[in-house]
Amino acid sequence: MTASKKSVWNKDFICAALANMMLCLGHFASHPYIASYAKYLGAGLTLAGFLTGMFYGVALAMRPVSGPMITRLDKRKLMLGVFGLGAAANLGYALFPSVPMFILFRFLNGAQYSFVGSLILTRIGDSLPSDKMASGMGIYGVSGSIGMAIAPAVGGWLRDYGVSRFGELGGYRLLFLYSMTIMLLALIPCAISSPDMPKKGSSVLTGKWYKNICAVEALPVAAVMLFLIMAYSVFSAYIVEFVKERGIGGLDAYVTGALTDNGSGAAGAFFAVQAAALIIFRPLMGGLSDKYGTRIALPSIALFAAGFFIVGASRALPMLLIGAVVSAAGYGAAQPMVQAMSMRIVPRERRGVSSNTLYIGMDLGFFLGPLFGGMTAKYGGGYGATFYFAAVPAILGAAAFIAALPGYKKLAGKFDE
């Protein structure tokens, strides 16, 4: 196959990547504190874990609606709508501090998530040439990694500042209002992007709506993503509680020997280092994936699994940060490859269906990871057990990849443009 002359850096790719970066700037600032906020509102440990993953469960339940809508409607208008919905959910978190209202706005947040990830991934896939799919996915992943690098530190600073000025509830409110503002800013690149309606006579318009919920050929790839996300979600859900439990301080505390009890410093350092590593590894490994194919998958997943053992054994900041780098190296290689696989096994007009299928796996992973992580912390003796547990689904992801590989090889390249 000759190299494509189409550039990765086109308007729609840039707009979708910017929207994704803003999504991550808002989400990863507040998400690490969802479990803590639920506990502040009066939820128990298991319920806090359930509420942390709840909106992924809601997103999964809404896939029969979101999948056909993404495939059949103008994707630019949908982008504008779902980011507006995310802003409304974060405003609700800030203004209505009670468990019942928290559940309501987690539901709205889940409704947003049922669209936004699949929608952005489809826009990215449609903007990329087939021979640069994995490397383009890696670059796209960098936009999220930049958000991840910045957001936790910003979130921790905002929460701590809010607590110092307005009390604990004020800290959470300031955090959620920030996330709302970022979602509103994301409307700008969404509005600049090109309209995207299926062509008249397209099978996605003339076919039955239920055929646009799930692409059967993408299910094995979605299973791989399910296990990878089930493991990865444990980081964002429980790293704050883990470092509080172990008494691991941030960089200042490590240098001075002071103790910490709020988790913000060490968690912020962990996410910053992990995100910086992802910025390096995602495009690098995406390019290697385009060149060498699926041969790098199993070593990458093994490295990802090893990161959880390192984090789980950590009792000081240096080892915690080593775990961040190791896990990022593995995940940064595996994720763009799996995303590219989901785009290459279907015709262009069904990429929205395939991305929806991939996100069904991700929804299950994001729901099950925090749920079982909370249960493991409760019955396994603490959050260290939670991170040891997270290596298990990572290993299952390797097994799922081996099972998915024959089907992928049969279809890969068949629909390349």
C-alpha positions in Angstrom: 0.0 0.0 0.0 1.4 3.4 -1.0 1.7 6.1 1.6 -1.3 8.5 1.7 -0.7 12.1 0.9 -3.5 13.2 3.2 -2.2 15.0 6.3 -3.1 14.0 9.8 -3.3 17.7 10.6 -6.5 18.7 8.9 -9.3 21.0 10.3 -11.6 18.3 11.6 -8.8 16.3 13.2 -7.6 19.5 15.0 -11.1 20.5 16.1 -11.9 17.0 17.4 -8.6 16.7 19.2 -9.1 20.1 20.9 -12.6 19.2 22.0 -11.1 16.0 23.4 -8.4 17.9 25.3 -11.0 20.2 26.8 -13.1 17.2 27.8 -10.1 15.7 29.6 -9.2 19.1 31.2 -12.7 19.1 32.8 -13.2 15.4 33.5 -9.8 14.6 35.0 -9.9 17.6 37.3 -13.1 16.5 39.0 -13.3 12.7 38.5 -10.5 11.8 41.0 -12.7 13.5 43.7 -16.0 11.9 42.8 -15.6 9.1 45.3 -14.4 11.6 47.9 -17.4 13.8 47.2 -19.8 10.9 47.4 -18.3 10.0 50.8 -18.6 13.7 51.9 -22.3 13.6 51.0 -22.8 10.5 53.2 -22.3 7.6 50.9 -20.6 4.4 52.2 -17.4 2.9 50.6 -19.2 0.5 48.3 -21.9 3.0 47.3 -19.2 5.6 46.6 -17.5 3.1 44.3 -20.9 2.4 42.6 -21.6 6.2 42.1 -18.1 6.7 40.7 -18.7 4.2 38.0 -22.5 4.8 37.7 -22.4 7.2 34.8 -20.5 4.7 32.7 -23.3 2.2 33.4 -25.8 4.8 32.3 -23.8 5.4 29.2 -23.9 1.7 28.4 -27.7 1.6 28.9 -28.1 4.5 26.5 -25.9 3.0 23.7 -29.0 1.7 21.8 -30.0 5.4 21.5 -26.7 7.1 21.1 -25.2 4.7 18.5 -27.9 5.2 15.9 -28.0 8.9 16.5 -24.3 9.3 16.0 -24.5 7.3 12.8 -27.6 9.0 11.4 -27.4 12.7 12.5 -25.1 15.6 11.9 -22.1 14.9 14.1 -21.2 18.6 14.6 -24.6 19.4 16.1 -24.4 16.4 18.3 -21.0 17.6 19.6 -22.5 20.9 20.5 -25.4 19.2 22.3 -23.3 16.8 24.4 -20.8 19.3 25.6 -23.7 21.5 26.7 -25.1 18.6 28.6 -21.8 18.0 30.3 -21.7 21.6 31.4 -25.2 21.3 32.9 -24.3 18.1 34.8 -21.3 19.8 36.4 -23.4 22.8 37.3 -25.8 20.5 39.0 -23.0 18.8 41.1 -22.0 22.3 42.3 -25.4 23.6 43.2 -27.2 20.6 44.7 -25.1 18.8 47.3 -27.1 15.7 48.3 -26.8 12.0 47.4 -30.2 11.9 45.5 -29.3 14.9 43.4 -25.8 13.6 42.9 -27.4 10.5 41.4 -29.6 12.5 39.1 -26.7 14.6 37.7 -24.5 11.5 37.4 -27.2 10.2 35.2 -27.0 13.3 33.0 -23.3 13.0 33.0 -23.7 9.4 31.8 -26.0 10.5 29.1 -23.3 12.9 27.9 -20.7 10.2 28.0 -22.8 7.8 25.9 -22.3 10.2 23.0 -19.1 12.1 23.5 -16.3 9.5 23.4 -17.7 7.6 20.4 -18.6 10.8 18.6 -15.0 12.2 18.9 -13.4 8.9 18.0 -15.6 8.7 14.9 -14.7 12.2 13.9 -11.0 11.4 14.4 -11.3 8.2 12.4 -13.1 9.9 9.5 -10.4 12.6 9.3 -7.4 10.2 9.1 -5.9 8.3 6.2 -6.0 4.5 6.7 -2.2 4.0 6.5 -1.8 6.6 9.3 -4.6 5.4 11.5 -2.7 4.1 14.5 -0.2 7.0 14.5 -3.1 9.5 14.1 -4.9 7.8 17.0 -1.7 8.2 19.0 -1.5 11.9 18.3 -5.2 12.2 19.1 -4.5 10.5 22.4 -1.9 13.1 23.2 -4.6 15.7 23.3 -6.2 13.7 26.1 -2.9 13.2 27.8 -2.2 17.0 27.8 -5.6 17.4 29.6 -4.7 14.6 32.0 -1.3 16.1 32.7 -2.8 19.5 33.6 -6.2 18.7 35.0 -5.5 16.8 38.2 -3.0 19.4 39.5 -5.5 22.2 38.6 -8.3 20.2 40.2 -6.3 19.6 43.4 -5.3 23.3 43.6 -8.9 24.5 43.0 -10.3 22.1 45.6 -7.7 23.0 48.2 -8.1 26.8 47.5 -11.9 26.4 47.8 -11.6 24.5 51.1 -9.4 27.2 52.5 -11.7 30.0 51.5 -15.2 28.5 51.6 -15.0 25.2 53.5 -15.1 21.6 52.2 -18.3 22.0 50.3 -16.9 25.2 48.7 -13.9 23.3 47.5 -16.0 20.8 45.7 -18.2 23.5 44.3 -15.3 25.4 42.9 -14.0 22.3 41.2 -17.3 21.5 39.5 -17.8 25.0 38.3 -14.4 24.9 36.7 -15.3 21.7 34.9 -18.6 23.3 33.7 -16.6 26.3 32.3 -14.2 24.0 30.4 -17.2 22.1 28.8 -18.6 25.4 27.6 -15.3 26.4 26.1 -15.2 23.1 24.2 -18.2 24.4 22.2 -15.8 26.6 20.2 -13.9 23.9 18.3 -17.1 21.9 18.0 -18.8 24.9 16.2 -15.8 25.4 13.9 -15.7 21.7 12.7 -17.4 20.7 9.5 -21.0 19.5 9.3 -21.1 15.7 8.9 -24.4 14.1 7.7 -24.5 10.7 6.0 -25.1 10.9 2.3 -28.6 10.3 1.0 -29.1 6.7 0.1 -26.4 5.6 2.6 -27.1 2.2 4.3 -27.0 3.9 7.7 -30.0 6.0 6.7 -32.0 3.3 4.8 -31.2 0.4 7.1 -32.9 -0.6 10.4 -32.0 1.7 13.4 -31.0 -1.3 15.5 -28.3 -2.3 13.1 -26.5 0.9 14.1 -26.2 0.0 17.7 -23.4 -2.6 17.5 -21.0 -3.9 14.9 -20.7 -7.6 15.5 -17.3 -7.7 13.8 -16.0 -5.1 16.4 -17.1 -7.1 19.5 -13.8 -9.0 19.9 -11.9 -5.7 19.8 -14.4 -4.1 22.2 -13.7 -7.0 24.6 -10.0 -6.1 24.6 -10.9 -2.5 25.5 -13.3 -3.6 28.2 -10.5 -5.3 30.2 -7.9 -2.6 29.6 -10.3 0.2 30.7 -11.5 -1.9 33.7 -7.9 -1.8 34.9 -7.1 1.7 33.9 -10.2 3.2 35.6 -8.9 2.2 39.0 -6.2 4.9 38.7 -8.6 7.9 38.3 -11.1 6.4 40.8 -8.8 5.5 43.7 -5.4 7.0 43.5 -6.4 9.8 45.8 -7.7 7.5 48.5 -4.7 5.1 48.0 -2.0 7.8 48.7 -4.1 9.0 51.7 -4.2 5.5 53.0 -0.4 5.0 52.6 0.5 8.5 53.8 2.3 9.3 50.5 2.9 13.0 50.2 3.6 15.1 47.1 7.0 16.3 45.9 7.2 19.0 48.6 6.3 16.6 51.3 8.8 14.0 50.0 11.7 16.6 49.9 10.9 18.0 53.4 9.8 14.8 55.1 6.4 16.3 56.0 3.3 14.2 56.1 0.1 14.7 54.1 -3.5 13.6 54.6 -5.5 15.0 51.7 -3.8 13.1 48.8 -3.8 16.1 46.4 0.0 16.5 46.1 0.9 12.8 45.4 -2.1 12.2 43.2 -1.4 15.3 41.2 2.2 14.2 40.8 1.1 10.7 39.8 -1.3 11.9 37.1 1.1 14.6 35.8 3.9 12.0 35.4 1.6 9.4 33.9 0.2 11.9 31.4 3.6 13.2 30.4 4.7 9.6 29.7 1.5 9.0 27.7 2.3 12.2 25.6 5.6 10.5 24.7 4.5 6.9 24.3 1.2 7.3 22.5 2.4 8.9 19.2 5.7 6.9 19.3 3.9 3.5 19.8 1.1 4.5 17.3 3.8 5.0 14.6 5.4 1.7 15.5 2.0 0.0 15.3 1.5 1.4 11.8 4.9 0.0 10.9 5.0 -3.3 12.7 1.3 -4.1 13.2 0.0 -6.0 16.1 3.3 -7.6 17.2 3.8 -4.9 19.9 0.4 -5.5 21.6 1.2 -8.3 24.0 4.4 -6.8 25.4 2.6 -3.5 25.8 -0.2 -5.1 27.8 2.2 -7.0 29.9 4.0 -3.7 30.8 0.6 -2.2 31.6 -0.2 -5.0 34.0 3.2 -4.6 35.7 2.5 -1.0 36.5 -0.4 -2.0 38.8 1.9 -4.2 40.9 4.4 -1.4 41.2 1.7 1.1 42.3 0.1 -1.3 44.7 3.5 -1.9 46.4 4.3 1.8 46.6 4.9 3.4 50.0 6.8 6.5 48.8 6.5 8.9 46.0 9.4 7.7 43.8 8.0 4.1 43.4 4.5 5.5 42.8 5.9 7.6 39.9 7.8 4.6 38.5 4.4 2.8 38.4 2.9 5.8 36.6 5.6 5.6 33.9 5.4 1.9 33.4 1.7 1.7 33.2 1.7 4.7 30.8 4.2 3.0 28.5 2.0 -0.1 28.3 -1.3 1.6 28.0 0.1 4.3 25.6 1.0 1.5 23.1 -2.1 -0.6 23.5 -4.9 1.9 23.4 -4.2 3.6 20.0 -3.7 0.2 18.4 -7.1 -1.1 19.6 -8.8 2.2 18.5 -7.2 1.9 15.1 -8.3 -1.7 14.8 -12.0 -0.7 15.5 -11.8 1.8 12.6 -10.2 -0.5 10.1 -12.6 -3.5 10.3 -15.7 -1.7 9.0 -16.6 0.6 6.0 -16.3 4.3 6.6 -20.0 4.8 6.9 -20.2 2.3 9.8 -17.3 3.7 11.8 -19.8 5.4 14.1 -21.3 1.9 14.8 -17.9 0.4 15.4 -16.8 3.2 17.7 -20.1 2.8 19.6 -19.3 -0.9 20.0 -15.9 -0.1 21.3 -17.4 2.3 23.8 -19.8 -0.4 25.0 -16.7 -2.2 26.1 -15.3 0.9 27.6 -18.5 1.7 29.5 -18.5 -1.8 31.0 -14.9 -1.4 32.0 -15.4 2.1 33.6 -18.4 0.8 35.5 -16.9 -2.5 36.7 -13.4 -1.2 37.5 -14.4 1.2 40.2 -17.2 -1.1 41.5 -14.9 -4.1 42.0 -12.1 -1.8 43.1 -14.3 -0.5 45.9 -15.3 -4.0 46.9 -11.6 -5.1 46.9 -10.6 -2.2 49.1 -13.4 -3.1 51.6 -12.8 -6.8 51.7 -9.2 -7.1 50.7 -7.7 -4.9 53.4 -7.3 -1.5 51.7 -6.6 0.3 48.4 -3.3 -1.5 47.9 -5.3 -4.6 47.2 -7.4 -2.6 44.7 -4.3 -2.0 42.5 -3.1 -5.5 42.7 -6.6 -6.6 41.6 -6.4 -4.2 38.6 -3.6 -6.2 37.1 -6.0 -9.2 36.6 -8.3 -7.5 34.0 -5.2 -6.2 32.2 -4.0 -9.8 31.8 -7.4 -10.8 30.7 -7.1 -8.0 28.1 -4.1 -9.8 26.6 -6.1 -13.1 26.4 -8.9 -11.2 24.7 -6.5 -9.7 22.2 -5.2 -13.2 21.2 -8.7 -14.3 20.7 -9.6 -11.2 18.6 -6.5 -11.3 16.4 -7.6 -13.9 13.7 -10.9 -12.0 13.0 -9.0 -8.7 12.8 -6.4 -10.0 10.3 -9.3 -11.3 8.1 -10.9 -7.8 7.9 -7.9 -5.4 8.3 -7.3 -3.4 5.2 -10.4 -4.6 3.4 -12.1 -1.2 3.8 -9.0 1.0 3.6 -9.4 4.1 1.4 
